[in-house]
Amino acid sequence: MEPALPYARNPRRGAKLREASCEDYTQIAALESRHGLIVSSPERWRDIWLTNPEYRNLQGCWPIGWVIEDEQGQIVASIGNVPLQYELAGRRILAVSGHAWVADLPYRSKALSLLDRVINQRDVDLYLNNSVNPESANAVSALDCARVPVGLWDESAFWITNYQGFIEGLLATKAKGLAKPLSYPFSAAVFLTDRLTTKGLRSGDVEVKSVAAFDDRFDDFWADLKRMNPHVLLAVRTRQVLEWRFRHALLENRLWIATVADNTRLAAYAIFDRHDSSAFGLTRMLLVDFQSLDGSTALLEPVLCWALRKCRNEGMHVLQIIGRWLEKGEFIETAAPHRRKLESWRFVYRANNPRLAETLRDPRTWAPSLFDGDATL
């Protein structure tokens, strides 16, 4: 949402704060549309909760969100309330993420009360938000959220995989009719610069295979992953959870699932989701999750080699990574030709459980990705 004005816990006089329901979809969608948010279809919006394994575990005793109504009963502010399953040291962690927080201008001074409802829920251990934008940054800070201590969540790294199309897209906003002819010499120059200044990725003898869906091997992988990384906070990644989170991306044919197998069992996998840039007319694949049993990035390099080839073969303009593995000393620091500063630090958290809060101060407890929070919902 746009910048919230000073904090007020109670809604404006005459307005009403209440729990949201599935019947509110039409009004919430209209509110989101008014403010330029991407509006989900009714089915996809309801699936955030109704097919969410953790929502089902809670047996319906969970608000799907909250709204503020004006004096005429019209919804003028809303936030979704998404429960998420986590594990740490064999213990179940109930986490929550807000979703699509938005408000009409006269009610923005009251909208922080919605976020307050999400974060301060009874029995919730952890609040996660990996889609913070400049408009919401001050609000999460006001509610004592801290930056995730692993990754650079105000930066992205990317590879250009279609130089001519990428440069043409950028020039189109400035040169218009000259964008295409100018794109050829400029793209050639950028290509040569990348080749001369960047260390190339190598796949070695690792075989990376694409799969069309999540199968039983992902359940076995999750069991192995949590067993081998007991002191790392991990979002549950069973086949059921993966299918819930990425069902619509698979149906829309915008998801790539790359796997590395050791005989019949998975040793690592990565998930790429298509997030195009409408402002520049660019097609873009985004790495949203990578997991390996040993917790290292040794298999990430061949996986990225596979993704780069696939991007080039399909004419995609960009392969992008946000936040993770961008710190000094990570191989992506020298392998990715381009870096971009983001408008704000995107990934924050707040632990309501004091013992958990102390544990999460240790960066070794974290393995964050865009799979966490609501960034891929």
C-alpha positions as CSV (number, residue, x, y, z in Angstrom):
1,M,0.0,0.0,0.0
2,E,1.0,3.7,-0.2
3,P,2.6,5.5,2.7
4,A,0.6,5.0,6.0
5,L,0.1,8.2,8.0
6,P,0.7,8.3,11.8
7,Y,-0.3,5.1,13.6
8,A,-3.8,4.8,15.0
9,R,-5.0,1.6,16.5
10,N,-8.7,2.3,16.1
11,P,-10.5,2.9,12.8
12,R,-11.9,6.3,11.8
13,R,-15.2,7.3,13.5
14,G,-18.1,5.6,11.7
15,A,-15.8,3.0,10.1
16,K,-15.7,-0.6,11.2
17,L,-12.9,-3.1,11.5
18,R,-14.0,-6.7,11.2
19,E,-12.8,-10.1,10.1
20,A,-12.8,-10.7,6.3
21,S,-14.7,-13.6,4.7
22,C,-14.7,-15.3,1.3
23,E,-17.8,-13.3,0.4
24,D,-15.7,-10.1,0.5
25,Y,-13.7,-11.1,-2.6
26,T,-15.5,-8.8,-5.0
27,Q,-15.0,-5.7,-2.9
28,I,-11.4,-6.6,-1.9
29,A,-10.5,-7.2,-5.6
30,A,-12.0,-3.8,-6.5
31,L,-10.0,-2.1,-3.7
32,E,-6.8,-3.8,-4.9
33,S,-7.5,-2.9,-8.5
34,R,-8.0,0.8,-7.6
35,H,-4.5,0.9,-6.2
36,G,-2.7,-1.0,-9.0
37,L,-2.2,-4.4,-7.2
38,I,-2.3,-7.6,-9.3
39,V,-5.8,-9.0,-8.7
40,S,-6.1,-12.8,-8.3
41,S,-9.0,-14.7,-9.8
42,P,-11.7,-15.7,-7.2
43,E,-10.4,-19.3,-7.3
44,R,-6.8,-18.4,-6.8
45,W,-7.6,-15.9,-4.0
46,R,-9.7,-18.5,-2.1
47,D,-7.0,-21.2,-2.6
48,I,-4.6,-19.1,-0.5
49,W,-6.6,-20.3,2.5
50,L,-9.0,-23.1,1.5
51,T,-6.4,-25.4,0.1
52,N,-3.6,-24.2,2.4
53,P,-2.5,-27.3,4.5
54,E,-1.8,-25.2,7.6
55,Y,-5.2,-23.4,7.3
56,R,-6.7,-26.9,7.2
57,N,-4.6,-28.0,10.2
58,L,-6.1,-25.1,12.1
59,Q,-9.6,-26.5,11.4
60,G,-11.0,-23.3,10.2
61,C,-10.2,-21.4,13.5
62,W,-8.3,-18.8,11.6
63,P,-9.3,-15.5,10.2
64,I,-8.5,-15.1,6.5
65,G,-7.8,-11.5,7.1
66,W,-9.4,-8.2,8.2
67,V,-11.1,-5.3,6.5
68,I,-12.2,-1.8,7.3
69,E,-15.6,-0.7,6.1
70,D,-16.7,2.9,5.7
71,E,-19.9,4.4,6.9
72,Q,-21.8,2.9,3.9
73,G,-20.4,-0.6,4.5
74,Q,-17.9,-0.5,1.6
75,I,-14.5,-2.1,2.1
76,V,-11.9,0.7,2.1
77,A,-8.9,-1.2,3.6
78,S,-7.9,-4.9,3.8
79,I,-5.2,-7.3,4.6
80,G,-4.9,-11.1,4.1
81,N,-3.8,-13.4,7.0
82,V,-1.9,-16.4,5.7
83,P,-0.8,-19.2,8.1
84,L,2.5,-21.0,7.3
85,Q,4.1,-24.1,8.6
86,Y,7.7,-24.0,9.8
87,E,10.0,-26.4,11.7
88,L,13.1,-25.7,13.8
89,A,14.9,-28.4,15.9
90,G,12.0,-30.8,15.6
91,R,9.5,-28.2,16.8
92,R,6.5,-27.0,14.9
93,I,6.5,-23.2,14.4
94,L,3.3,-21.4,13.5
95,A,4.2,-18.5,11.2
96,V,2.0,-15.9,9.5
97,S,2.4,-13.5,6.6
98,G,0.1,-10.6,5.7
99,H,-1.1,-10.5,2.1
100,A,-2.1,-7.6,-0.2
101,W,-2.3,-4.8,2.5
102,V,-4.1,-1.9,0.9
103,A,-6.2,1.1,1.9
104,D,-8.0,4.0,0.3
105,L,-6.4,7.4,1.0
106,P,-8.8,8.7,3.8
107,Y,-8.2,5.4,5.8
108,R,-4.5,5.0,5.5
109,S,-3.9,6.6,8.9
110,K,-5.9,3.7,10.3
111,A,-4.6,0.9,8.2
112,L,-1.7,0.0,10.6
113,S,-4.4,-1.5,12.8
114,L,-4.8,-4.2,10.2
115,L,-1.1,-5.1,10.2
116,D,-1.1,-5.0,14.0
117,R,-3.9,-7.6,14.0
118,V,-1.8,-9.9,11.8
119,I,1.4,-9.7,13.7
120,N,0.0,-9.8,17.3
121,Q,-2.3,-12.8,16.9
122,R,-2.5,-15.1,19.8
123,D,-0.4,-18.4,19.6
124,V,1.5,-17.1,16.5
125,D,5.2,-17.7,16.9
126,L,6.6,-15.8,14.0
127,Y,5.6,-13.0,11.5
128,L,7.4,-13.0,8.1
129,N,7.2,-10.5,5.3
130,N,9.4,-10.8,2.2
131,S,7.4,-8.4,0.0
132,V,8.1,-5.1,1.9
133,N,8.0,-2.1,-0.4
134,P,8.9,1.6,0.3
135,E,5.3,2.4,1.3
136,S,5.1,-0.4,4.0
137,A,8.7,-0.2,5.3
138,N,8.0,2.4,8.0
139,A,5.0,0.5,9.1
140,V,6.7,-2.8,9.7
141,S,9.5,-0.9,11.5
142,A,7.0,0.8,13.8
143,L,5.8,-2.7,14.8
144,D,9.3,-3.8,15.8
145,C,10.1,-6.0,12.8
146,A,13.7,-6.7,12.2
147,R,15.7,-7.4,9.0
148,V,16.4,-11.0,8.2
149,P,20.1,-11.4,8.9
150,V,21.0,-13.5,5.9
151,G,21.1,-12.2,2.3
152,L,21.0,-8.7,0.8
153,W,17.2,-8.2,0.5
154,D,17.6,-4.7,-1.0
155,E,19.5,-6.0,-4.0
156,S,19.0,-8.3,-7.0
157,A,21.5,-10.0,-9.4
158,F,20.6,-10.9,-12.9
159,W,21.9,-12.3,-16.2
160,I,20.7,-10.9,-19.6
161,T,19.7,-14.0,-21.7
162,N,18.3,-12.1,-24.7
163,Y,20.5,-9.0,-25.2
164,Q,18.8,-7.5,-28.2
165,G,15.3,-7.9,-26.7
166,F,16.4,-6.6,-23.3
167,I,18.1,-3.5,-24.7
168,E,15.2,-2.8,-27.0
169,G,12.8,-3.0,-24.1
170,L,14.8,-0.4,-22.1
171,L,15.2,1.9,-25.1
172,A,11.5,1.7,-25.9
173,T,10.7,4.0,-23.0
174,K,13.1,6.7,-24.3
175,A,13.9,6.3,-27.9
176,K,10.5,4.8,-29.1
177,G,10.8,4.5,-32.9
178,L,14.6,4.2,-32.7
179,A,14.6,1.4,-30.1
180,K,14.9,-1.5,-32.4
181,P,17.7,-0.2,-34.7
182,L,19.7,1.2,-31.7
183,S,19.3,-2.1,-29.8
184,Y,21.6,-4.0,-32.1
185,P,24.9,-2.1,-31.5
186,F,24.1,-1.4,-27.8
187,S,23.2,-5.1,-27.1
188,A,26.5,-6.2,-28.8
189,A,28.5,-3.9,-26.6
190,V,26.7,-5.1,-23.4
191,F,27.2,-8.8,-24.5
192,L,31.0,-8.3,-25.0
193,T,31.3,-6.5,-21.7
194,D,29.6,-9.3,-19.9
195,R,31.8,-11.9,-21.5
196,L,35.0,-10.0,-20.7
197,T,34.2,-9.0,-17.1
198,T,32.2,-11.9,-15.6
199,K,33.3,-15.3,-14.5
200,G,31.1,-17.9,-16.4
201,L,29.0,-20.5,-14.6
202,R,30.1,-24.2,-15.0
203,S,27.8,-27.2,-14.7
204,G,30.6,-29.8,-14.5
205,D,29.2,-33.3,-14.8
206,V,26.1,-32.6,-12.8
207,E,22.9,-33.7,-14.6
208,V,20.0,-31.3,-14.1
209,K,16.5,-32.5,-15.1
210,S,13.3,-30.6,-15.4
211,V,10.0,-32.1,-14.0
212,A,6.5,-31.0,-14.8
213,A,5.1,-31.5,-11.3
214,F,6.0,-32.3,-7.7
215,D,6.1,-36.0,-7.1
216,D,6.7,-38.4,-4.1
217,R,10.4,-37.7,-4.1
218,F,9.7,-34.2,-2.7
219,D,8.2,-35.8,0.4
220,D,11.4,-37.9,0.9
221,F,13.5,-34.9,0.2
222,W,11.7,-32.8,2.9
223,A,12.2,-35.6,5.4
224,D,15.9,-35.7,4.6
225,L,16.3,-31.9,4.6
226,K,14.9,-31.3,8.0
227,R,16.8,-34.3,9.4
228,M,20.1,-33.0,8.0
229,N,19.5,-29.4,9.0
230,P,17.9,-29.6,12.5
231,H,19.0,-26.2,13.7
232,V,17.8,-24.2,10.6
233,L,14.4,-22.6,10.4
234,L,12.7,-24.2,7.5
235,A,9.3,-23.6,5.8
236,V,7.7,-27.0,5.4
237,R,8.2,-28.2,1.9
238,T,6.2,-31.4,1.6
239,R,4.7,-32.3,-1.8
240,Q,1.3,-31.1,-0.5
241,V,2.6,-27.7,0.5
242,L,4.5,-27.2,-2.7
243,E,1.4,-28.1,-4.8
244,W,-0.7,-25.6,-2.8
245,R,1.8,-22.8,-3.2
246,F,2.6,-23.3,-6.9
247,R,-0.7,-24.8,-8.2
248,H,-1.7,-21.8,-10.2
249,A,1.8,-21.1,-11.5
250,L,1.9,-24.7,-12.8
251,L,-1.5,-24.3,-14.4
252,E,-0.5,-21.0,-16.0
253,N,2.7,-22.7,-17.4
254,R,5.0,-20.2,-15.8
255,L,6.9,-22.5,-13.3
256,W,10.2,-24.3,-13.9
257,I,11.2,-27.1,-11.5
258,A,14.8,-28.2,-11.8
259,T,16.1,-31.3,-10.0
260,V,19.4,-33.0,-9.3
261,A,19.1,-36.6,-8.3
262,D,21.4,-39.1,-6.5
263,N,20.1,-42.4,-7.9
264,T,16.4,-42.3,-7.2
265,R,16.4,-39.6,-4.5
266,L,16.7,-35.9,-4.9
267,A,19.9,-34.2,-3.8
268,A,18.7,-30.7,-4.7
269,Y,16.0,-28.8,-6.5
270,A,15.2,-25.2,-7.6
271,I,12.0,-23.5,-8.5
272,F,11.8,-20.6,-11.0
273,D,8.7,-18.5,-11.4
274,R,8.0,-16.2,-14.3
275,H,7.7,-12.5,-13.2
276,D,7.6,-10.3,-16.3
277,S,8.2,-6.6,-16.2
278,S,5.3,-4.9,-17.9
279,A,6.9,-1.4,-17.6
280,F,9.7,-2.4,-20.0
281,G,8.0,-5.3,-21.8
282,L,10.6,-7.8,-20.5
283,T,10.2,-11.5,-19.8
284,R,11.9,-12.6,-16.6
285,M,12.5,-15.8,-14.8
286,L,13.0,-15.5,-11.0
287,L,14.7,-18.0,-8.8
288,V,12.2,-18.3,-5.9
289,D,13.7,-21.3,-4.0
290,F,16.8,-23.6,-4.0
291,Q,17.3,-26.4,-1.5
292,S,20.1,-28.9,-1.2
293,L,20.5,-31.6,1.4
294,D,23.9,-30.4,2.6
295,G,22.8,-26.8,2.8
296,S,25.6,-25.7,0.4
297,T,25.4,-23.9,-3.0
298,A,27.6,-26.5,-4.7
299,L,24.7,-27.7,-6.9
300,L,23.2,-24.2,-7.4
301,E,25.8,-23.4,-10.0
302,P,24.9,-26.3,-12.4
303,V,21.2,-25.5,-11.8
304,L,21.7,-21.9,-12.8
305,C,23.6,-23.1,-15.9
306,W,20.6,-25.2,-16.8
307,A,18.2,-22.2,-16.2
308,L,20.4,-19.8,-18.3
309,R,20.3,-22.3,-21.3
310,K,16.6,-22.6,-20.9
311,C,16.1,-18.9,-20.8
312,R,18.1,-18.4,-24.0
313,N,16.4,-21.2,-25.8
314,E,13.0,-19.8,-25.0
315,G,13.9,-16.2,-25.7
316,M,13.5,-15.0,-22.1
317,H,15.2,-11.6,-21.5
318,V,16.4,-12.0,-17.9
319,L,17.2,-14.6,-15.2
320,Q,17.1,-12.9,-11.8
321,I,17.9,-13.7,-8.1
322,I,16.7,-11.4,-5.3
323,G,18.2,-11.2,-1.8
324,R,19.8,-14.6,-1.2
325,W,23.4,-15.6,-2.1
326,L,24.4,-12.0,-3.0
327,E,26.7,-11.3,-0.1
328,K,30.5,-10.8,-0.5
329,G,32.2,-14.1,-1.0
330,E,29.2,-15.9,-2.5
331,F,29.9,-17.3,-6.0
332,I,27.1,-15.2,-7.5
333,E,29.0,-12.1,-6.6
334,T,31.4,-12.8,-9.5
335,A,29.1,-14.9,-11.6
336,A,26.2,-12.6,-12.1
337,P,27.1,-9.7,-14.5
338,H,24.5,-7.2,-13.2
339,R,23.3,-6.0,-9.9
340,R,20.4,-3.6,-9.1
341,K,19.5,-1.8,-5.9
342,L,15.9,-2.3,-4.8
343,E,13.8,0.5,-3.3
344,S,13.7,-1.1,0.2
345,W,14.8,-4.0,2.3
346,R,12.2,-6.6,1.4
347,F,12.5,-9.3,4.1
348,V,11.6,-8.7,7.7
349,Y,10.4,-10.7,10.6
350,R,9.2,-10.5,14.2
351,A,9.3,-13.4,16.6
352,N,6.5,-13.3,19.3
353,N,8.1,-16.2,21.2
354,P,11.0,-14.8,23.3
355,R,13.0,-18.1,23.1
356,L,12.5,-18.2,19.3
357,A,13.5,-14.5,19.1
358,E,16.8,-15.2,20.8
359,T,17.5,-18.2,18.5
360,L,16.8,-16.2,15.3
361,R,19.4,-13.6,16.1
362,D,21.9,-16.2,15.0
363,P,22.3,-15.9,11.2
364,R,23.2,-19.7,11.1
365,T,19.5,-20.4,11.9
366,W,18.3,-18.8,8.7
367,A,18.0,-20.2,5.1
368,P,15.6,-17.6,3.7
369,S,14.3,-17.5,0.1
370,L,11.3,-16.0,-1.8
371,F,9.5,-19.2,-0.9
372,D,9.0,-17.8,2.6
373,G,6.3,-15.2,3.3
374,D,3.8,-14.2,0.6
375,A,6.1,-13.3,-2.3
376,T,5.2,-16.3,-4.3
377,L,1.5,-16.4,-3.5
